[in-house]
Amino acid sequence: MGDMGRLYAARMRADGWEHVNVCDRPENFDALRKDLSGTGIHVFSDGHQVARRSDFCMFAVEVVNMDRVVAEYGPSMKVGAIVSGQSSVKAPEKEAFDKHLPDDVHIISCHSLHGPNVDPTGQPLVLIRYKATDEKMQLAERILGALHSRFVYMSYEEHDTITANTQATTHAAFLSMGTAWSMEKQYPWETGMYPGGIETVKINLCLRIYGAKWHVYAGLAILNPAAKIQVTQYATSATDLFKMMVSGDYDALVARVFAARRAVFGWKDDEDGEHEASAPRRKPILMSDSMLDRFHMAAVAASPGMDDEQQPSRTIPNSHLSLLAIADSWNVLGIDPYHHLELAATPIFRLWIGVTEYLFRSPTRLLAACRAALDHKMYRADDTEFVVAARGWAQAVQFGDYDAYFKRFESTRQFFEPRLAEANRVGAEMLKVLAAP
């Protein structure tokens, strides 16, 4: 009964299912029973009591704990019950189900590709039919229909490949931004160096991620083999591009980012950005800076000690290294982000593609970013910290180091703690307006 478990239980009860049975760890029984008093949700002291009386049973636990929890409570499942898992990485879940569940149950896993504070209506809900009859599949769809989400059908393996891109790598980019800003000891919306537009999305989503629970992101990245590959390539791309920047190799930098522009977005170098050359015409995900400005954080006014003439203009470009790196990594790995967007995008991934597309759509903007990367030294310190942070996050993922992941997350989170409530409020509204399917 973590945040996602509560969301599922509440939605099922509201949809008219009378026997919604839940439990948490035994030591949380009294607190959970008190908290859910009057909701119509039935609270039990352990998983055995839930399992033996439920026709549809979901394990909504941390990925790292899945094997232990399924081993303990899986054997208590009713004969013929549907067993599901809401984990964000399916390889460990599949292994646990194969090892510990009785042969006489049906397995239909799921995964809502959004956080607990996002309205699930219309959002992608992955369904994985592993071992189930048509009748049981229809029942699972009826029950999970309580969320009013959009069902996306795939295998365990397809799920992990897509979520590596739509979630793990996207999170790594924003985690790296946050770490870089914290190491610079600055709130980016207060310095005046990151005013409006693209930066509005980057800052708000970065802080929204740091306002959530670290173990969700750690499990997504560390336990997913595809995520290790993609997060590592993202750090490598950031490093390669940064080396071109500091060496002053403008031609090589332009050649590399425009190669990504052609491969990922299908736009020719001579296009003005308003039309795609070799891909079907798509409506831009983000329309304009002015649309984003309504969500600008309040403290983006002049930095302490700056007068109006010193305040950086919103038109001054920066390198946008985080965006150049994601397009480059998609190109290197042969990933089509729009395919993943169509299948199972999270709200954050939708906006991540949106700001990247916005930068790459205009050759003028893209060339300005490349030129700024070499000429505007005011951003060099931030870019340096970003590359160091991206490599550090990638190493934590490569080594499977939960302790390092936790410490990196918490040290950055503590820096932003005083402003997380504001960021969560602004970010939620931004996601609602800009990430609508």
Long-range contacts (C-beta under 8 A, 24 or more apart in sequence): 1-28, 1-32, 1-60, 2-60, 2-61, 2-62, 2-116, 3-115, 3-116, 3-117, 3-213, 4-60, 4-86, 4-112, 4-115, 4-116, 5-58, 5-60, 5-86, 6-116, 7-112, 7-116, 7-120, 7-147, 8-58, 8-60, 8-86, 8-146, 8-147, 9-41, 10-39, 10-41, 11-120, 11-146, 11-147, 12-143, 12-146, 13-39, 13-40, 13-41, 14-146, 15-145, 15-146, 17-143, 17-146, 19-53, 19-54, 21-49, 21-50, 21-53, 21-54, 22-50, 23-47, 23-49, 23-50, 46-73, 47-72, 47-73, 47-76, 48-73, 48-76, 51-76, 51-77, 51-78, 51-81, 52-76, 52-77, 52-78, 53-78, 54-78, 54-81, 55-80, 55-81, 55-82, 55-139, 56-81, 56-82, 56-84, 56-139, 56-140, 56-143, 57-81, 57-82, 57-83, 57-84, 58-83, 58-84, 58-85, 58-86, 58-110, 59-83, 59-84, 59-85, 59-86, 59-87, 59-93, 60-85, 60-86, 61-87, 62-87, 62-215, 62-216, 62-219, 63-87, 63-88, 63-89, 63-92, 63-93, 63-219, 63-220, 63-223, 64-92, 64-215, 64-218, 64-219, 64-223, 64-402, 66-92, 66-93, 66-96, 67-92, 67-95, 67-96, 67-99, 67-100, 70-96, 70-97, 70-99, 70-100, 70-101, 71-96, 71-99, 71-100, 74-100, 74-101, 74-102, 75-100, 75-101, 75-102, 77-101, 77-102, 77-105, 78-105, 79-104, 79-105, 80-104, 80-105, 80-106, 81-105, 81-106, 82-106, 82-107, 82-108, 82-132, 82-136, 82-139, 82-140, 83-107, 83-108, 84-108, 84-109, 84-110, 84-140, 85-109, 85-110, 86-110, 86-111, 86-112, 87-111, 87-219, 88-163, 88-167, 88-216, 88-219, 88-220, 89-160, 89-163, 89-219, 89-220, 89-223, 89-224, 89-227, 90-128, 90-156, 90-157, 90-159, 90-160, 91-156, 91-160, 91-223, 91-224, 91-225, 92-223, 93-156, 94-130, 94-156, 97-130, 106-131, 106-132, 106-133, 106-136, 107-131, 107-132, 108-132, 108-136, 108-137, 108-140, 109-156, 110-140, 110-144, 111-159, 111-163, 112-147, 112-149, 113-163, 113-166, 113-167, 113-344, 113-345, 113-346, 114-346, 114-347, 115-212, 115-216, 117-424, 117-428, 118-347, 118-428, 118-431, 119-432, 120-147, 120-148, 120-149, 121-147, 121-148, 121-149, 122-148, 122-149, 122-150, 122-436, 122-437, 123-149, 123-150, 123-347, 123-437, 124-149, 124-150, 124-152, 124-343, 124-344, 124-345, 124-346, 125-149, 125-150, 125-151, 125-152, 126-152, 126-153, 126-154, 126-159, 126-344, 127-151, 127-152, 127-153, 127-154, 128-153, 128-154, 128-155, 128-156, 128-159, 129-153, 130-156, 150-437, 152-343, 152-344, 154-343, 154-344, 159-344, 160-224, 160-225, 160-226, 160-227, 161-226, 162-340, 162-343, 162-344, 163-220, 163-224, 163-227, 163-344, 164-224, 164-226, 164-227, 164-229, 164-230, 164-231, 165-226, 165-230, 165-330, 165-335, 165-337, 165-340, 165-349, 166-340, 166-341, 166-344, 166-345, 166-346, 166-349, 167-220, 167-346, 167-348, 167-349, 168-217, 168-220, 168-221, 168-224, 168-227, 168-230, 168-231, 168-397, 169-227, 169-230, 169-231, 169-234, 169-326, 169-329, 170-346, 170-348, 170-349, 170-352, 171-209, 171-217, 171-220, 171-221, 171-348, 172-221, 172-231, 172-234, 172-235, 172-390, 172-393, 172-394, 172-397, 173-234, 173-322, 173-325, 173-326, 173-352, 173-390, 174-202, 174-205, 174-206, 174-209, 174-348, 175-206, 175-209, 175-210, 175-217, 175-389, 175-393, 175-408, 175-409, 175-412, 176-238, 176-322, 176-386, 176-389, 176-390, 176-393, 177-202, 177-206, 177-322, 177-386, 177-389, 178-206, 178-207, 178-209, 178-210, 178-412, 178-416, 179-385, 179-389, 179-392, 179-393, 179-408, 179-412, 180-382, 180-385, 180-386, 180-388, 180-389, 181-206, 181-382, 181-385, 181-415, 182-411, 182-412, 182-415, 182-416, 183-385, 183-388, 183-389, 184-381, 184-382, 184-385, 185-415, 187-299, 187-416, 187-419, 189-296, 189-297, 189-299, 189-300, 190-299, 190-300, 190-301, 190-303, 191-303, 192-300, 192-301, 192-302, 192-303, 192-306, 192-311, 192-312, 193-312, 193-318, 193-378, 193-379, 193-382, 194-300, 194-318, 195-296, 195-300, 195-312, 195-313, 195-314, 196-289, 196-292, 196-293, 196-296, 196-300, 196-314, 197-289, 197-292, 197-293, 197-314, 198-289, 198-292, 198-320, 198-323, 198-355, 198-358, 198-359, 200-292, 200-293, 200-295, 200-296, 200-297, 200-430, 201-286, 201-292, 201-351, 201-354, 201-355, 201-430, 201-434, 202-322, 202-355, 203-297, 203-423, 204-295, 204-297, 204-423, 204-426, 204-427, 204-430, 205-348, 205-351, 205-352, 205-427, 207-416, 207-419, 207-420, 207-423, 207-424, 207-427, 208-348, 208-423, 208-424, 208-427, 208-428, 208-431, 209-348, 210-409, 210-412, 210-413, 210-416, 210-420, 211-413, 211-420, 211-421, 211-423, 211-424, 214-405, 214-406, 214-409, 214-410, 214-413, 215-406, 217-405, 217-409, 218-402, 218-405, 218-406, 218-409, 221-397, 221-405, 222-396, 222-397, 222-400, 222-401, 222-402, 222-405, 227-397, 228-397, 228-398, 229-333, 230-329, 230-333, 230-335, 231-393, 231-394, 231-397, 231-398, 232-394, 232-397, 232-398, 233-329, 233-332, 233-333, 234-325, 234-326, 234-329, 234-390, 234-394, 235-387, 235-390, 235-391, 235-393, 235-394, 236-329, 236-332, 236-394, 237-324, 237-325, 237-326, 237-328, 237-329, 237-332, 238-321, 238-322, 238-325, 238-386, 238-387, 238-390, 238-391, 239-387, 239-390, 239-391, 240-328, 241-321, 241-324, 241-325, 241-328, 241-373, 242-321, 242-383, 242-384, 242-387, 244-373, 245-319, 245-321, 245-373, 245-374, 245-383, 246-380, 248-374, 250-370, 250-371, 250-374, 253-370, 253-373, 253-374, 254-367, 254-370, 256-328, 257-324, 257-327, 257-328, 257-360, 257-366, 257-369, 257-370, 258-363, 258-366, 259-331, 260-324, 260-327, 260-328, 260-330, 260-331, 260-360, 261-327, 261-360, 261-363, 261-366, 263-330, 263-331, 264-327, 264-330, 264-331, 264-335, 264-336, 264-337, 264-360, 265-327, 265-357, 265-360, 265-361, 267-360, 267-361, 269-363, 271-363, 272-362, 272-363, 273-361, 273-362, 273-363, 273-364, 273-365, 274-361, 282-338, 284-354, 284-357, 284-358, 284-361, 285-350, 285-351, 285-353, 285-354, 285-357, 285-358, 285-434, 286-351, 286-354, 286-355, 286-357, 286-358, 286-434, 289-314, 291-434, 292-430, 292-434, 295-426, 295-429, 295-430, 295-433, 297-422, 297-423, 297-426, 298-422, 312-378, 316-372, 316-376, 317-365, 317-368, 317-369, 317-371, 317-372, 317-376, 318-369, 318-372, 318-373, 318-376, 318-379, 319-369, 319-370, 319-372, 319-373, 319-376, 319-379, 319-383, 320-359, 320-369, 321-373, 321-383, 321-386, 321-387, 322-386, 323-355, 323-356, 323-359, 323-360, 323-369, 324-359, 324-369, 325-390, 326-352, 326-356, 327-356, 327-360, 347-431, 347-435, 348-431, 348-435, 350-434, 350-435, 351-430, 351-431, 351-434, 351-435, 354-434
